[in-house]
Amino acid sequence: MPSINRALLALTLAIAYVATASSAVRAAESAQADWSLSADQELRYSSWSGTRGFPAGGSTSPGAGAQLYAPLTIQATGQPLDDTKVELLAKGGSVWSRQSTPGLSGTLATTTDTVVSGTATYLGIPGIQPFIAMNLNLPTGTTALYGITANARMDPDIVDLATFGEGLNMGPTIGVNIPIGDALILTFGSGYTWRGGYRMEALLDPTAPEQATTLVGPGRIATQSASLGYQQANLTLLASASYAHETTTYLDHVASYVLGDRYTISGTVGYAWTPWSSTAFTATWTNAEKNRVLDPDLMAVVPESFRSNSAVYRYRLEQSFTRDNWTVAPMVNYMRRDQNAYNPVTQQFIPAKTRIGTGASAQYAISEGMSLKASAEHFWINENLTELTPDLRVRGWIAMFGGSMKF
């Protein structure tokens, strides 16, 4: 598997240097450390098998696939000024992905894109905390998959990564936190993402010795969001909503499609029964309106005749138990995608399905600021492409092992 990309390592060292330097300077003035640095490394493995491969229409043979994903996250948090909080984050990694379905086999090993973000929050105004953030996607992954390598892209409802890279993206966000008493906080944010171009493999002749590529000029995204957090005694409530509007995407400089407006609503309820036992339930709903697609006759982008997007419902119930240095949490989750969908960005057909998963996670605190974690989940998926096709079944496992350290 490729090593973590150089851009992430360089950024990690830069963050560590800034955090260390700032802490050293401030330590001369105060005994309280103003910066903390944390690192989190995971190794995630997904494996599945089913009555068909992906996409199901590409083969009549039983399908199978696996993916190994190793994300690394570095985060620094501090207060360089008494009334200003700064949060810096960098995330990157590497991935190995393989589908072994006859006729749809393909393997890819690559680094992933590197995500870098920074947030500055001003704490000097009583009752209101304005913030500004910048998110960057650095194109250190792979976008064009030639020949059978493209078959390494698999169902996003099964594996962690369905795609392996895009262009240089820049997304500033402004917002405000509004604390209301000691138990309630409201957050409002508004963001806009400029997305750089990148090349994907063309579908004209994937067997050609020199396969052509398509220049993708992705649409820009405007996002509005709101969230509410409440904590009182043993009860915790979290709720959030967001709306995203996207502009036209160009393929080889030709206006080709506009993704439909997207909505997301989620909520979490948590309750601590005892100091060593708690329950959390999370529900999420996402939906997208009709896309606009290119009409070759009119040479214009018009609303599609039927909605090629789907609504997705997700529910997760988790019960955690803590004893000494151990925390163990059995869980069950459920997902339903209400209709077949097609993602023109990744050129993937995503079938309607129901997914049920059950498993558990465990965490062991080695010392203050250092811990190991692991989880395992078994899932069952049922799909039905059309009323005329038989139900398709997928079974699989997701396992994770990792550790974190805080300095």
C-alpha positions in Angstrom: 0.0 0.0 0.0 1.4 3.5 -0.8 2.7 5.5 2.1 0.9 8.6 3.5 1.4 11.4 1.0 4.1 13.9 1.5 1.8 16.8 1.6 0.1 15.5 4.7 3.4 14.8 6.4 4.7 18.2 5.6 1.5 19.8 7.0 1.7 17.6 10.1 5.2 18.9 10.8 4.1 22.5 10.2 1.1 22.1 12.6 3.3 20.5 15.2 5.9 23.2 14.8 3.3 26.0 15.2 1.7 24.3 18.2 5.1 23.7 19.9 6.4 27.2 19.1 3.2 28.9 20.3 3.1 26.8 23.4 6.8 27.6 24.2 6.2 31.3 23.8 3.0 31.4 25.9 4.5 29.1 28.5 6.9 31.9 29.4 3.9 34.0 30.2 1.5 31.5 31.7 1.8 28.0 33.2 -1.3 26.9 31.3 -0.5 25.3 27.9 -2.5 27.0 25.1 -2.0 24.4 22.4 -2.8 20.7 22.2 -1.8 18.3 19.4 -3.5 15.0 18.6 -2.9 12.3 16.1 -5.4 9.5 15.2 -4.5 6.6 12.9 -7.0 4.0 11.8 -6.9 0.8 9.6 -10.3 0.0 8.2 -11.1 -3.2 6.2 -14.3 -3.8 4.3 -15.2 -7.2 2.7 -18.4 -8.2 0.9 -19.9 -10.9 -1.3 -23.2 -11.0 -3.1 -25.4 -12.5 -5.8 -24.1 -9.9 -8.3 -21.0 -7.6 -8.6 -21.0 -3.8 -8.8 -22.7 -2.5 -10.8 -25.2 -5.3 -10.7 -26.1 -4.9 -14.4 -22.5 -5.5 -15.5 -22.3 -9.2 -14.6 -24.6 -12.1 -13.9 -21.9 -13.8 -11.8 -21.7 -13.7 -8.0 -19.7 -10.7 -6.9 -17.1 -10.0 -4.2 -14.8 -7.2 -3.2 -12.6 -5.8 -0.4 -11.1 -2.4 0.6 -8.3 -1.5 3.0 -8.3 2.2 4.0 -5.7 3.8 6.3 -6.7 7.4 7.2 -4.4 9.5 9.4 -5.8 12.7 11.1 -3.7 15.3 12.8 -5.4 18.1 14.8 -4.1 21.1 16.7 -6.2 23.3 19.0 -5.1 26.3 20.9 -5.7 29.9 22.0 -2.8 32.1 20.6 -4.7 35.1 22.0 -6.9 35.2 25.1 -10.1 35.8 23.1 -9.3 33.7 20.0 -9.5 30.0 19.6 -7.8 28.3 16.6 -8.4 24.7 15.3 -6.2 23.2 12.6 -6.8 19.8 11.0 -5.2 17.7 8.3 -6.4 14.3 7.1 -5.0 12.0 4.4 -4.0 8.4 3.9 -3.9 5.5 1.5 -6.3 2.9 0.2 -6.2 -0.5 -1.5 -9.5 -1.4 -3.3 -10.3 -4.6 -5.2 -13.4 -6.1 -6.9 -13.0 -9.7 -7.9 -16.3 -10.3 -9.6 -15.8 -12.1 -12.9 -16.1 -9.6 -15.8 -15.9 -6.7 -13.3 -12.5 -7.3 -11.7 -10.2 -4.4 -10.9 -7.6 -3.4 -8.3 -6.2 0.0 -7.3 -3.7 1.1 -4.7 -3.3 4.9 -4.2 -3.0 7.7 -1.7 -6.2 9.6 -1.0 -6.8 13.3 -1.3 -5.5 15.4 1.6 -8.0 17.5 3.5 -6.8 20.6 5.3 -9.0 22.9 7.4 -8.6 25.7 9.9 -11.2 27.5 12.1 -10.7 30.7 14.1 -13.4 31.5 16.7 -13.5 34.9 18.5 -14.5 34.6 22.1 -14.4 38.3 23.1 -18.1 39.2 22.6 -20.5 38.1 25.4 -23.3 35.9 24.1 -22.0 35.5 20.6 -19.0 33.7 19.1 -18.3 34.5 15.4 -16.0 32.2 13.5 -14.4 31.9 10.1 -13.1 28.7 8.5 -11.3 27.5 5.4 -11.4 24.0 4.1 -9.0 22.8 1.3 -9.0 19.5 -0.7 -5.5 18.9 -2.0 -5.5 16.6 -5.1 -3.1 14.0 -3.9 -5.3 11.0 -4.8 -6.2 9.4 -8.2 -9.1 10.6 -10.4 -8.6 8.7 -13.8 -8.8 4.9 -13.5 -7.9 3.3 -16.8 -9.2 0.0 -18.2 -10.4 -2.5 -15.6 -8.9 -0.5 -12.8 -12.2 1.5 -12.8 -13.9 -1.6 -11.4 -12.2 -0.9 -8.1 -14.9 1.7 -7.5 -17.6 0.1 -5.5 -20.9 0.8 -3.9 -20.6 3.8 -1.5 -23.2 2.1 0.8 -20.7 -0.7 1.3 -17.1 0.6 1.3 -15.6 3.7 2.9 -14.3 5.2 -0.4 -16.3 5.0 -3.6 -13.9 7.4 -5.4 -10.3 8.2 -4.9 -9.7 11.8 -5.7 -10.9 15.1 -7.3 -9.5 18.5 -7.9 -8.2 21.4 -5.8 -11.2 22.7 -3.7 -11.3 25.8 -1.6 -14.2 26.3 0.8 -14.5 29.3 3.1 -17.2 29.4 5.7 -18.4 32.1 8.1 -20.7 31.5 11.0 -21.6 32.2 14.6 -22.1 30.2 17.8 -24.7 31.6 20.1 -24.6 30.1 23.7 -27.9 30.4 25.5 -27.3 29.8 29.1 -25.0 26.9 30.2 -27.0 24.2 28.5 -27.9 25.3 25.0 -25.9 26.5 22.0 -27.0 27.5 18.5 -24.7 27.5 15.4 -25.4 29.0 12.0 -23.0 28.8 9.1 -22.7 29.8 5.4 -20.1 28.4 3.0 -19.1 28.5 -0.6 -16.8 25.9 -2.3 -14.8 26.6 -5.4 -13.9 23.3 -7.0 -11.0 22.8 -9.4 -11.0 20.7 -12.5 -9.6 17.2 -12.8 -9.5 14.4 -15.4 -11.5 11.2 -15.4 -11.2 8.3 -17.7 -13.5 8.5 -20.8 -16.0 5.7 -21.3 -15.7 5.7 -25.1 -13.2 2.8 -25.4 -11.9 1.5 -22.0 -9.9 -1.2 -23.9 -7.9 1.2 -26.0 -4.1 1.2 -25.5 -4.2 4.9 -24.6 -7.6 5.5 -23.1 -8.9 9.1 -23.5 -9.8 11.2 -20.5 -12.6 13.7 -19.8 -11.9 17.1 -18.2 -14.4 17.6 -15.4 -15.2 21.2 -14.4 -17.3 20.5 -11.3 -20.0 22.9 -10.1 -19.4 25.3 -7.2 -21.4 24.6 -4.0 -23.2 27.1 -1.7 -24.1 25.6 1.7 -26.3 26.9 4.5 -26.4 25.1 7.8 -27.8 25.3 11.3 -27.4 23.2 14.4 -28.5 23.1 18.0 -26.8 21.4 21.0 -28.4 20.9 24.4 -26.9 19.2 27.5 -28.5 19.1 30.9 -27.6 16.6 33.6 -27.6 13.2 32.0 -29.3 14.2 28.7 -27.6 15.3 25.5 -29.5 16.5 22.4 -28.0 17.4 19.0 -29.8 18.5 15.9 -28.6 19.9 12.6 -29.9 20.8 9.1 -28.1 21.8 5.9 -29.0 22.9 2.4 -26.6 22.8 -0.6 -27.1 24.3 -4.0 -24.7 23.5 -6.9 -23.9 25.3 -10.2 -23.3 23.7 -13.6 -20.7 21.0 -14.1 -18.8 21.1 -17.4 -17.3 18.1 -19.3 -14.6 19.1 -21.7 -15.9 22.7 -21.4 -19.5 21.7 -22.4 -22.3 22.4 -19.8 -23.4 18.9 -19.0 -25.4 18.7 -15.8 -26.4 20.4 -12.5 -26.9 18.2 -9.5 -30.2 18.8 -7.6 -30.4 20.8 -4.4 -29.5 18.6 -1.4 -31.0 18.6 2.1 -29.7 16.9 5.2 -31.4 16.6 8.6 -29.9 14.7 11.5 -30.4 14.4 15.3 -28.9 12.5 18.2 -30.3 11.8 21.6 -27.9 10.6 24.3 -28.6 9.6 27.9 -26.2 8.6 30.6 -28.0 6.1 32.9 -25.0 5.8 35.2 -21.5 7.1 35.2 -20.5 3.9 33.4 -23.5 3.3 31.1 -25.0 5.4 28.4 -27.2 5.1 25.3 -27.1 7.1 22.0 -29.6 7.1 19.1 -28.9 8.9 15.9 -31.2 9.5 12.9 -30.2 11.1 9.5 -32.2 11.9 6.4 -30.6 13.1 3.1 -32.5 13.9 -0.1 -31.8 15.6 -3.4 -34.1 17.2 -6.0 -34.0 16.4 -9.7 -30.8 17.0 -11.6 -30.6 19.1 -14.7 -29.0 17.3 -17.6 -27.8 18.2 -21.2 -30.5 17.9 -23.9 -28.5 17.2 -27.1 -31.2 18.6 -29.3 -31.6 21.9 -27.5 -27.9 22.0 -26.5 -29.0 23.2 -23.1 -29.2 21.9 -19.5 -32.9 21.1 -18.7 -34.6 19.3 -15.8 -34.5 15.5 -16.1 -37.7 13.7 -16.9 -37.6 11.6 -13.7 -35.6 12.1 -10.5 -32.4 10.1 -10.6 -31.6 10.9 -7.0 -32.7 9.1 -3.9 -33.6 9.8 -0.3 -31.4 8.0 2.3 -32.6 7.2 5.9 -30.0 6.1 8.5 -30.6 5.1 12.1 -28.0 4.0 14.7 -28.5 2.8 18.3 -25.4 2.3 20.5 -25.1 1.3 24.2 -21.8 1.9 25.8 -20.3 0.5 29.0 -17.2 1.8 30.8 -15.1 0.0 33.4 -11.7 1.0 34.5 -9.8 1.7 31.3 -12.2 -0.1 29.0 -15.2 1.2 27.0 -17.3 -1.3 25.1 -20.2 -0.3 22.9 -22.5 -2.8 21.1 -24.5 -1.2 18.3 -27.1 -1.8 15.5 -27.7 0.4 12.5 -30.2 0.5 9.6 -30.1 2.3 6.3 -32.7 2.6 3.5 -32.2 4.1 0.1 -35.7 4.6 -1.3 -35.1 4.3 -5.0 -32.4 3.6 -7.7 -30.0 6.5 -8.3 -27.3 7.5 -10.7 -24.3 9.6 -9.7 -23.0 11.4 -12.8 -19.9 12.7 -10.9 -18.6 9.2 -10.3 -20.4 7.6 -13.2 -22.0 5.1 -10.8 -25.4 3.5 -10.6 -26.5 3.2 -7.0 -29.3 0.7 -6.5 -32.2 1.1 -4.0 -31.5 -1.1 -0.9 -32.0 -1.8 2.7 -28.9 -2.4 4.9 -28.8 -3.8 8.5 -25.6 -3.9 10.4 -24.7 -5.1 13.9 -21.5 -5.1 15.8 -19.5 -3.5 18.6 -16.6 -1.2 19.3 -14.0 -1.2 22.1 -11.5 1.3 23.4 -8.7 1.0 25.9 -7.1 3.9 27.6 -3.4 3.1 27.9 -2.6 6.3 29.7 -3.8 9.9 29.8 -4.0 11.1 26.2 -3.2 7.7 24.6 -5.7 4.9 23.6 -6.3 2.0 21.3 -9.6 1.3 19.6 -11.2 -1.5 17.5 -14.6 -2.3 16.1 -16.3 -5.0 14.0 -19.6 -4.9 12.1 -21.5 -7.6 10.1 -24.0 -6.2 7.6 -26.8 -7.6 5.4 -28.0 -5.8 2.2 -31.0 -6.5 0.1 -31.4 -4.8 -3.3 -34.1 -4.8 -6.0 -33.1 -3.1 -9.2 -36.6 -3.2 -10.8 -39.9 -5.0 -10.3 -38.8 -7.6 -13.0 -35.4 -8.5 -11.4 -34.9 -10.8 -8.5 -33.8 -9.4 -5.2 -30.0 -9.2 -4.9 -28.3 -10.0 -1.6 -24.9 -8.8 -0.2 -23.2 -9.8 3.0 -20.1 -8.4 4.5 -17.9 -7.3 7.3 -16.3 -4.0 8.3 -13.4 -4.1 10.8 -11.3 -1.3 12.3 -8.2 -1.0 14.4 -6.5 2.2 15.4 -5.1 4.4 18.1 -4.9 8.0 19.1 -2.4 10.1 21.0 -2.8 13.6 22.5 0.2 15.8 23.3 
